[in-house]
Amino acid sequence: MKTKSLIFILCFAASGCTNSRYPNWEYVRVESAVPDKSCVYKMQESCSQRANACFNWHKQRATTFGANTVVIVQNVNQNQLATGMFGIKGGDNASTLADYYQCNTAKNIIPKVKD
């Protein structure tokens, strides 16, 4: 019983830390092009993780630069499989290049803080 409680507390704490470290990262938009000419460029970064993990990574990183929109510049998916003595190994890898923008449009809505 103590083990289950400890696991729950650790999982809850880990998710809480992500939200406090990257506030409102869930509301960062992911776009294929800059949505508006009034958007202000902040930064460009690349990510090399498995499958779609890069999208959340970019959304979280964008908040550290004061950005609320991620524009995917390049997305390369690769299957890397190798056969060895114990069978086939490998999987999908993704490499994503993204620009971060601060856009003040009606589509960028962050929920109001309750008083």
N, C-alpha and C positions, 0 to 999 in steps of 0.2 A: 504494500500500500504506500509506503514511504517513497518507493522508487517511482511509482506512477505520479505522485504529487510533485516530486522533484523534477521529473521530465516535463510535466505541465508547466511548472513555474519557469523552467529554463526556456521552453518554447515561447511562452507568453512574453518573457523578458526580451528574448531575441527579436521578436516582431515589434515590440515597443521601442527598442533601440533603433531599429531601422526607421521608424516613423519620426522619431525625435531627431535623428541625424539628418534625415532628408525630409523636412516638413513639406507636406502636400505633394509629394512626388507622384501620388496616384492620379493627380489632376493634370500632369504634364501631358500635352498632346504629342502624338507621333504623326508626322506628316511626310509626304513624298516631295513636297515643294514648299517654299516659303509662302504662308497663307496671305500675307498682307505686306505692302511696301513699307508700312510704318514699323515693322518688326526690326528690332535692334539686334545685330549679331553679337554673340558673346564669346563662343569658343567652338573649336572642332576637336573631337576625340574619336579614337577607334577602339573597338572592343573585339576580342577574340575569345568567345566562349561557346559552349554547346548550344545548338538549336536556337530558340527564341529568347534565351536568357539575356541577350544583349539589349533587347528593348527595355526591360525593366532597369538594367544597369545604366543605360543612357538616360532614362527618366530620372533616376536617382541622382546621377552625376550632374544633370542639368540644373537641379536646384542649388547645387553648391556655387554655381556661377550666376544665380539670379535669373535663370531662364525658365520659361514655362512652355516652350515648344521645341521638340526635337525634329529635325529634318534629316531623314535618311538620305545620305548622298550616294553611298555604295553599300550593297549587301551581297556578299558572296557566300554561298553555301557549298560545302565540299563533303563528299563521302570519302572517308579514309578507312578502307578495309584492308586487312592483311591476314593472310593465312599462316598459321604457325603450327607447331606441334600439337597444340591443344585446341585447334579449330580457328574459326574466323574471329578476329578482334577488330575493334575500331568503332566508328560511328560518325554521326553528323557533326561537323564543325562549322561555325559561322564566323565571318569577319565582317563587321559593320562599321562604316565610317559615317559619322553624323555631325551636323552643325547644330548648335544650341542658339535659340533666339528668345528674346523677351518680346512678346506680342501682347498688345492691349486691345483685344477685339472681344466681341460679345461671346465668342465661342470659348474663351478662356475664363471659365467660371470656377472659382474656389468657394466652397460653401462658407456661409457666414458663421462666425464664431458666436455660440450661444452665450448670452450674458448671464 
